[in-house]
Every structure is written in structure tokens, then in C-alpha cells.
């Protein structure tokens, strides 16, 4: 029988020869693998036709100790169960004649010599069985005077049993070798008989010496005393006077005991391979008080404007980074946003904890104020879109503080008053002083109306203008310079508007100064996707929707709160897009202040076109006396050009301290 590996190791010529011998079918151009598989198939077919006989299983039985059963009296003694006979021995009666005693001793001696015979051999011996039958018939009439001999016989039998059990060595079964399992077991009888005869001779000498010492004691004792001696000897299986010379115990294998902990092993460099037990230094157990770690959970306070992400969680943005993402942002979980009803633009005053391992931001732990209100009050607020808008009926006083009062604020306060909730549009040409005018108005409102919250939003502005605004204007300045992308302009404007709406929902008065709405519309036009409809100047039809929403959010709310937006619009820049944007916002505002380039060129400031500047429903903002005098003043300057009107008003205002004194001097 060939295996696949053997066949593949041979050459093609050898495989073809083997295949032809077995009668396998193959082609002359067959490869080595095809020849090997053909030979294997032919072998399998022949094996199926003539199946081989199965090898019989060999039972391996444990070799047990041989026992010798002797019958000397009426009942036979079984040495296997003699240990368990603790209640009392079987009384063995001696014969009446000495010849019978001699025969009995000869039988006992012959029994000791035949220690390796089996029980079957004893049973098949007819001579011994006849002798035992005759002995049993003669021993029926026993004399009671020979009780001592009975005890002696019992002791002798127990000693023989004990010696035979102890002289049997424990057999160590070797590991089974498969080839050796099929060899016939031929024990070496000669060696075993020599060892057994020498061992039996030594045991007989020991038993005889023991019997000679114990015979006087057995004669003196009665029959009742013999029974416990036998039971004690049979149970303990150790007789008195045991020499302990090793004859009762045969050592088979001596296994040394080595304590690895006490005796270390050493390598070739005399280094211990097992570590030695060294006594460790035990310091004095001083009571150490574990100080509790300081809890920073409710210690650090933070505030910012919330920006909710599409996934539900949010961050508190800081105005120091213009409400853009920064390392100082505070993480707000989604469940906290739902619990407190937070929206994008909410100003949150809260407590935070330091970030743990793996965390990047400071997480929010508790909220103290939302838009200056308690969380319970904010939860029931009305959305900004559902609030009722009204005409502005409360005027922003621009001339109350002498430090912030100048000619620009007096002209605006008299000809184009600004109320809470006003949607004001400052139409200006380049280099007409619109930025300086907005700065003066912002400082005047901040000085006279501390309850109002002012935000200066600068879109696509010059960096130096941003720095000047932050240093001179008493308001929150949020800026995005012209070197930043349009997406950042749009994002900043959206966050500022959302913040203003949330504050108005809570009843605050908010004022936003936007410079300029034209540049914001350009940014929305750049960011918005193309709708396919393009207006004059390249303005997309849907691009102006969000700037209109921003400018249209200004309103006076019924019941408290207002949002005022003062935005600038650029004209005469040479861009057709700016003209289109201005025309879109021209009719949306309820207050318009126009600046004239001709006035600024003659260094007449403020360069305000008094004839074209006005406020809708100014009767709600000024008293009746002021309205009557303004009617007369407007009729007086209606036929003048912007330069003549501004020169006449400018000369009279310079010589008066305030607008009330100016109106009283009109009759002069």
C-alpha cells in the first residue's frame, strides 16, 4: 500500500511501473499527480474487493496479587477476608494423634512453599482434599485441655497472613508498547522462585523466633484472652518486636525530595536561577489620613452663546473668538439642551468642570442664568416669530449726556429720530463719514440708555477699523475682516442675529449696528447655491432672502423688548450689484439717513442730506411742540440744495447748546 507522499516522491517512470503492476489505467502523457491518483484509486478498489481482517483488540488487564487458600480444619480460611473478621476467630481443633499433627504441619509447610500457585491448582489437588476430609473427620472429638495449642495455631496463621501481605511488592506496570502487546507473556519462573524462597526463609525464621517468645504467654492465657490479641494483630498488621530492617517493606523506587525554596539552583556563572527569599523592609505603620480630592465640578463659572449642532449637542462660543470654534468652548450635552429648552443664540451663564482623560472641552454641569433670566422663566418663553411687532414708540435720547453729545447726534436726533425697534438704513457714498457717524450714535445710546444691549457687527471691514471700534465704542464688537472667506461672514452674522432674537424673547432691548448690509448681501450671494435666476449685476434671485430676513428682524415687541438694527448701505461705488442691493433694501426700512459726498468734500460734517433724511411715524417719537417746529423748519429748507440746507442749520446749531435752545431760536 502506497501513500500519496510516497508516490509523489517517486519519478514518472517508477510511477508508471507501479501503475502497470497494479493494473491501473493511465495515459502515457499523464503527470505525476495523475499517476499517483490512479494508483491510489486502484489500491482502494482492490481493498474494497478483498477487505483486510480487522485486528482484534487486546484487553490489558491489571495484574492482581495471587492469594493462597489453605484448608486445615472443618472450615477453610480465606486470607482475602481475614482482615475483616474482627468479631472472633474460627476455633481450630487439633487431632488426637501425633501422626495427624505431623501431617497437618507438613501440609502447612507445603502451603507456604507454594505461594505463587493459584486457587484453582489447590482445588484440583485430590490428595490434599482427601487429607483435609480425613482430618476433619478425626477432629470431631477434641479435648478441652489443649486450648493453648489452638491459640498458638491462630497466632501462627495470623503471622503467616501478615508476612505474606507485606512481602508482596507493589508492581509498577510499565508503559504499554504497541509491539509488545502482541507478544506472549512468558514469566521467568526461575528468578521469581529464587526470590520467593529466600524471602520465605527469612520470614519463617522471624516467625519462629516470635513464636518462641510468645509461647509462655499463650499457655498462661485462657481462650477469651486469645481473641482480642488476634483481632488487634490482624487489624494493625504490625506485631510486637518488628525489627524494622526493611524486610516487611520492599522499596521499589527511591524518589528524592528537593525543596526548591531552600536550595537555590545556580547557572554556569554561579547566579541563582530561583530568587532567594529576602526579608522585605516593613515600614512603621503610621496612620495616613487620605485627603479628599478637591472637587472642581461647581467651582469654575463660564458663559457664552450657544450654538446647537445638527446632532443635538452644542457648544458655548465666546465673543473673544467672534463666536467661532475655539479651545475655550464649553460642551453642552443634548439632554441638557432638551431639559432647559435651549436654542441657538442663548446666552448661558453656567458652571463647568475640568475635562477628564480623553475629553477635549469643559463640559457643562449646571446652568445659573439664561439670557439674564432663571431657567424656569425661559422655558415658557414665546418664540421670536410669534411675537407681535409694533411701530417704535419710545425714542432713543442721543443728547442727554454732554460728553457724547456732538453736532452729528443732534442732527440725527432732530431730523431722523431713532426709536426702540427702529429699522434704520444709512445710505452713504464712500468716504462720507458713515463709520464715524455710527460710532457717535452708538456711544450716545450706550451713555443715555444703559438698559439697551449694543452689538457692533462689522462685515468685510478693514482690520484697523475693527481695532478702533473695539477701543472707542462702548459695545460688543463682532467683526469679520475682508481677508476672511464669505462663509465666516455669514456664520458670524447668523449667530449675532440669533443671539439678539433670544434676548428679545426674554424682554431685553437690543441694538445692532451693521456695517455694512451691502457687503453682507455679497457674502450671502457668494455662499448661496445657484438657483438659475440671476438679476442685474450678477445677483442671484435667492441670495437676498437671508439679508432681508436679517434686516427685517428689527421690530418693537408688544409687551416689552425690542430689536433695533441700524445698517449702512453703499451707493455710487461703481458696482451694479451694490445698486441692486440698495434698491432691494430701499423700501424695507422705517428710517432713512442719507449722506452726501459733496458735503464731505467741503469738509462739512455731518455730511447729512437733511432734505432726503426722515423717519416714518416720527409723531410717535417726538412731542407736539417739536413736531410743529420741525414742520416749519422742513418747509424752510425744502427748496434748498443739500449744501445750502446744511450750512444754514449748521451755523445755528453751533451757537446753541442743545436742540431745545435751537428750536427756541428759530424766530430770531
Buried (B, 14 or more C-beta within 10 A) or exposed (E): EBEEEEBEEBEEEEBBEBBEEBEBEBEEEBEBEBBBBBBBEBBEEEEEEEEEEEEEEEEEEEEEEEBBBBBBBBEEBEBEEBEEBEEEBEBBBBBBEEEBEEBBEEBBEEBBEBBEBEEEEBEEEEEBEEBBEEBBEBBEEBEEEEBBBBBBBBBBBBBBBBBBBBBBEEEEEEEEEEEEEEEEEEEEEEEEEEEBEEBBEBBBEBBEEBBEEBBEEBEEBEEEEBBEBBBBBBEEBEBEEEEEEEBBEEEEEEEEEEEEEEEEEEEEEEEEEEEEEEEEEEEEEEEEEEEEEEEEEEEBEBBBBBBBEEEEBBBBBBBEEBBBEBEBBBBBEEEBBEEBEBBBBBBBBBBBBEEEEEEEBBBBBEBEBBBBBEBEBBEEBEEBEEBEBBBBEBBBBBBBBEEBBBBBBBBBBBBBBBBBBBBBBBBBBEEBBBBBBBBBBBBBBBBBBEEBBBBBBBBBBBEEBBEBBBEEBEBBBBBBBEEBEBEBBBBBBBBBBBBBBBBBBBBBBBBBBBBBBBBBBBBBBBBBEEEEEEBEEEBBEBBBEBBBEBBBBBBBBEEEBBBBBBBBBBBBEEBEBBBBBBEBBEEEBBBBBBBBBBBBEEEBBBBBBBBEBBBBEBEBBBEEEBEEBBEEBBEEBEEBEBBEBBBBBBEBBEEBEBBEEBBEEEEE
